[in-house]
Amino acid sequence: MARGNLNRTNILDEANDKIVALTVEGGTPKVIYDGTANDSDKTFTVPNGKVWRLSYVHAEIKCTATAGNRAFRVAIYNTTPNLVLPYLACTTVFTATQTGVIEEYVGATFSTTAAQVPPLLDDFTPTQVKRVAIPPDLYLPAGYYIRVADMAAVDAAADDVWVVLHYIEYDA
């Protein structure tokens, strides 16, 4: 796998208010936008023969009026499945009708580029925002996966979770 050098230049698609990609030598920048409504448990798996260099995760939750504490989490798992890098497993509690954001990004300080990601859900003003730095050389091999979910599954079929995932994909 060629690692290449990270070029921190972002391509911002201003017409659609989206960050399109970071550019990197030797790999292919990829962005996943998952805005499937009424789904509070999403999984993104590294395909066979590929390696992902994770650079950014942006997850939003919009809770229904159903009572209960949501344990909204962004976490990385290996194929066993065991939690990888537990300190990155960001869990934040949200209650009925609350909205919030979890962002994981490369770097020790908050990324101004990450701040440019507009809310993905309509009428969205987060009541909580949690930011976590991820290691700059976090490579995920085939079979590893990122799970964004309400671990308590309070209103799994009605709470809305939207995710933007950015990574550089390499052949293994």
N, C-alpha and C positions, 0 to 999 in steps of 0.2 A: 504494500500500500504506500503510495507516495503521499507524504504529509503536506508538502507545500508550505508557503508562508501565508498567514492570514492577512488579507488586505481589508482593513477596517472601513472601507468605503461602502456606504449603504446606497442602494438604489431605491429611491422613494417614488412610488407611483402616486403622484399627487392627485391625479384625476379620480383614483379609487381609494385614496387615503390608506394605502397599504405599503409596508416595507416589502419590496419584492425579493431581495436577496443580498447577502454579503458575497463577495467574490473571493475565490481561493484557487490557487494553482493546483492542478492534479485531481481535483474533485469537482463534483457538480453541485452547485447550490440548489437547495430544494426548500420549498415552503409549503406547508400544509395549512389550509384554513378549514376548520371543521365547525360549521355553524348549524349542525343538525339540532333542531329544536326538540324539546321534551326528552332529553337524554342527558343524564347526569353522570354517566360512566363511559369514558372514552379511552381507547387503547391504541397506541401507535407502535408497531413492531418493525424492527430492522429486518429487511428481507434476507433470505439466503444469498450468500455470495457478496454481501455488501457490508460496509462499515459506515456508521454515521459519526460525524464530529458535531456534537450538539452545541449550538451557539445561543439559542433563545427559545424560551417557552413563555407564552402569554395565555393565561386562562382566566375566563370570566364566569361568574355564576350569578344567576338571577333567580332567587328563591320565590316559590309560590307562598301563599298565605297559610299553607299547611304547617301546623305547629311542629316544632322539633329542632334540635341542633344539628346542622349539617357539619360534617367533618370533611371539608373541601381540601383535597390533597393532590399535589403533583409529585409523583415519585417514579424512580427508575428501578426496574426489576431485571434480574438475569433470567436464564432459561429454567432455573430450578423450581419455582420462582422465589428468589430471595431478594429482599430490598438491597439495592446497591447504593453506597454512599448515604447512609441514613440521615446525615445532617442536611442533605438536599431534599429529603422528604418533607416538604413544606405542607403543614396541615393548619388550616385556619377555620375557626368555628363561625358559622353564620346561622342566624335564626330566620324565622318566617319573614318574608317580604324584604330581606336584606339583599344587597348586591355587593359584589367584591371582585378583586383582581389578585391573582398570584402571578408574579413574573419571576422567571429564572433566566439569568443572562450571564455571559462571560464578563469577568472583571470584578474588582474588589469594591468599586463604587458604582452608584446608579448610572446606568447608561442613558445619556440624553436622547439617543436614538430610540431606546425602548419607550421613553416618555412620549414619543411622537406617534405611537400606535394608538389610533382612536378607539373608543369603545366599539365593540363588535355588535353588541345588543342594542336594540332601539330603546330610547328613553332610559339610558343607562348612566347613573351617577353612582359610583361605588361608595359604599359606606365604610369599606375597609380595603386597604391595598397592602399586600405583603410582597417584599422583594428579596430575592435570595441570589447571591453570586454563585456561579458554577465554575469549576476549574477550566482554564483556557484550552487545555488539551484533553477534553473528555471525549473519548472514542468509545462508541457502543458497537460491539460485534453483532453478527447475525443472531436473531432470536431474542436479544434484549428488547425490552419495551418500556415505553413511557405510558403511565396510566394517570389520567386526570379524572377524579371522581369524588362524589360525596360518599365517603366510606361508610356513613351511617344509612345511606339510601333512604332518606326521609320521604322524599317525593320523587323517586327516580324517574318516573314516567312523565313528570310535568316540570320539574326544575330545568332551567335552560343553562347549559354549559357550552361555551364557545372557546375554541382553542386556535392559536397560531403557533406553529412549531417551525423553527428554522434550523436547518442542519446542512452540513456538507456531506454528500454521499460519495464514497470511494468504493472501488472494486476491492474485495478482500484478497 
